[in-house]
Amino acid sequence: MGKPETPERVEAPSRRHERRRRQPYLLRYLRPQTAVALVLWRIEAHSALPLALLMVATLGRWPGALVMGSIMAAFSAVFLFLLGDDPVLEDLRAWSERRRMGRAMSWLGERDDAVGRARRIVAVVPSIFFLGPFWRAIAYRFFGMKPALAYPLSVGASYPHSLLWTGLVLGGVWEWLILPLARDVLWPLVDGLISLLGRLA
């Protein structure tokens, strides 16, 4: 008799099937311009936290936040440029329907009456403080913002966003937790290890 299939053996083909099911969608529907934006989004998303920590550690809390804001402002401009064509908007709607954030953006932009405009106006302030450059660009495209408004708003929003999350939050964690822990615990430990190695040598 053969071995009974374990849940792991059952789930692995299912995950492979899911990847194969999604791949034709990406290859068929996403234009190169949209694909470049998605690649840059993953780079920005994975590098934002370590880069912000590096800025705070090397430049200081608030100067680091301003430099980080400038980097995110550049990302904002690039995303708006890549996602600015009307055909790309069709890609974004199809792609974002698979994500909760995208469905929320689509819901905010679907109505063109007074209620829809009021929703979008109210959503602008949260978009500044809680959305990164990529999702902010998608939100403003779904909102139907003209480039003359979307560019200065999204690029400029990078600075208050960075002052909040890099300067206030991450800078506070660095100054009140990470730096004291390193100074009081890690540095003495490293110094003791170096002294021990020196005596053994």
C-alpha positions in Angstrom: 0.0 0.0 0.0 1.2 3.5 -0.8 1.8 6.1 1.8 -1.3 8.3 2.5 -1.0 11.8 1.2 -0.1 14.3 3.9 -1.6 17.9 3.9 1.8 19.2 2.8 1.8 16.9 -0.3 -1.7 18.0 -1.1 -1.0 21.7 -0.7 2.2 21.9 -2.7 0.6 21.0 -6.1 -2.2 23.5 -5.2 0.4 26.3 -4.7 2.1 25.4 -7.9 -1.2 25.4 -9.8 -2.0 28.9 -8.3 1.4 30.2 -9.5 0.7 28.8 -13.0 -2.8 30.3 -13.0 -1.5 33.8 -12.2 1.5 33.7 -14.5 -0.5 33.8 -17.8 -2.5 36.7 -16.5 0.6 38.7 -15.8 2.2 37.8 -19.2 -1.0 38.4 -21.1 -2.4 41.6 -19.6 0.4 43.7 -18.1 2.1 46.1 -20.5 5.9 46.5 -20.1 5.3 50.0 -18.6 3.1 48.5 -15.9 5.5 45.6 -15.3 8.4 48.0 -14.7 6.3 49.9 -12.2 5.5 46.6 -10.3 9.2 45.7 -10.2 10.1 49.2 -8.9 7.3 48.9 -6.4 8.8 45.7 -4.9 12.3 47.3 -4.8 10.9 50.3 -3.0 8.8 48.3 -0.6 11.7 46.0 0.4 14.3 48.7 0.6 12.3 51.4 2.4 12.8 50.3 6.0 16.5 49.4 5.9 17.2 52.5 3.9 15.3 54.7 6.3 17.1 53.1 9.2 20.4 53.8 7.5 19.5 57.4 7.0 18.5 57.9 10.6 21.7 56.1 11.9 24.1 58.1 9.6 22.5 61.5 9.2 20.4 61.9 12.3 16.7 61.7 12.9 15.3 64.6 11.1 17.9 65.1 8.3 17.6 61.4 7.6 13.8 61.8 7.3 14.2 64.7 4.8 16.7 62.7 2.7 14.3 59.7 2.8 11.5 62.0 1.8 13.5 63.1 -1.3 14.1 59.5 -2.3 10.4 58.7 -2.0 9.5 61.8 -3.9 11.6 60.5 -6.8 9.8 57.2 -6.6 6.5 59.1 -6.6 7.3 61.0 -9.8 8.5 57.8 -11.5 5.4 55.8 -10.6 3.1 58.6 -11.7 5.0 58.8 -15.0 4.8 55.0 -15.6 1.2 54.7 -14.6 0.0 57.9 -16.3 -1.2 56.5 -19.7 -4.9 55.6 -20.0 -4.3 52.0 -21.3 -2.2 51.4 -18.1 -5.2 52.3 -16.0 -7.0 49.2 -17.4 -4.0 47.1 -16.3 -4.2 48.7 -12.8 -7.9 48.0 -12.4 -7.5 44.4 -13.5 -4.4 43.8 -11.4 -5.6 45.7 -8.3 -8.9 43.8 -8.1 -6.8 40.9 -6.7 -5.7 43.0 -3.7 -7.7 44.5 -0.8 -6.0 47.9 -1.1 -6.7 48.0 -4.9 -10.4 47.2 -4.4 -10.6 50.1 -1.9 -9.0 52.5 -4.4 -11.3 51.3 -7.1 -14.3 51.8 -4.9 -13.3 55.3 -4.0 -12.8 56.2 -7.7 -15.9 54.5 -9.2 -18.5 57.2 -8.5 -18.4 60.5 -10.4 -21.2 62.2 -8.5 -21.0 64.5 -5.5 -20.8 61.6 -3.1 -17.8 60.1 -5.0 -16.0 63.5 -5.1 -16.6 63.9 -1.4 -15.1 60.4 -0.7 -12.0 61.3 -2.7 -11.5 64.6 -1.0 -11.7 63.0 2.4 -9.3 60.2 1.3 -6.5 62.6 0.2 -5.2 63.3 3.7 -5.0 59.6 4.7 -3.3 58.9 1.3 -0.5 61.3 2.3 0.3 59.7 5.6 -0.6 56.0 5.1 0.1 55.2 1.4 3.6 54.8 -0.1 4.5 56.2 -3.5 3.2 53.3 -5.5 -0.3 53.0 -3.9 -0.6 56.8 -3.8 0.0 56.9 -7.6 -2.6 54.3 -8.1 -5.1 56.1 -5.8 -4.7 59.4 -7.7 -5.1 57.6 -11.0 -8.3 56.0 -9.8 -9.5 59.3 -8.4 -9.1 60.8 -11.9 -6.7 63.5 -10.8 -5.1 65.6 -13.5 -1.3 65.3 -13.7 -0.9 69.0 -12.8 -2.5 68.2 -9.4 -1.3 64.6 -8.9 2.4 65.3 -9.4 2.8 68.1 -6.8 0.5 66.4 -4.4 2.0 62.9 -4.5 5.7 64.2 -4.7 5.1 66.7 -2.0 3.3 64.2 0.2 6.5 62.2 0.4 8.0 64.7 2.9 5.2 64.8 5.5 4.9 61.0 5.1 8.7 60.6 5.8 8.7 63.1 8.6 6.0 61.0 10.3 7.3 57.5 9.7 11.0 58.0 9.4 11.5 61.0 11.6 9.0 60.6 14.4 8.3 56.8 14.5 11.5 55.2 13.3 13.7 58.0 14.7 12.1 57.6 18.1 12.6 53.8 18.0 16.3 54.4 17.1 17.0 57.0 19.8 15.0 55.4 22.6 15.4 51.7 22.0 17.9 50.6 19.4 20.7 53.0 20.2 20.5 52.6 24.1 20.4 48.8 23.6 23.4 48.8 21.4 25.3 51.2 23.7 24.5 49.4 27.0 24.4 45.8 25.9 25.9 45.1 22.5 29.0 47.4 22.6 30.2 46.0 26.0 29.6 42.5 24.7 31.6 43.1 21.6 34.3 44.9 23.6 34.5 41.9 26.0 34.8 39.4 23.1 37.6 41.5 21.5 39.5 41.6 24.9 39.0 37.8 25.3 40.3 37.1 21.8 43.3 39.4 22.5 44.2 37.4 25.6 43.8 34.1 23.9 46.1 35.3 21.0 
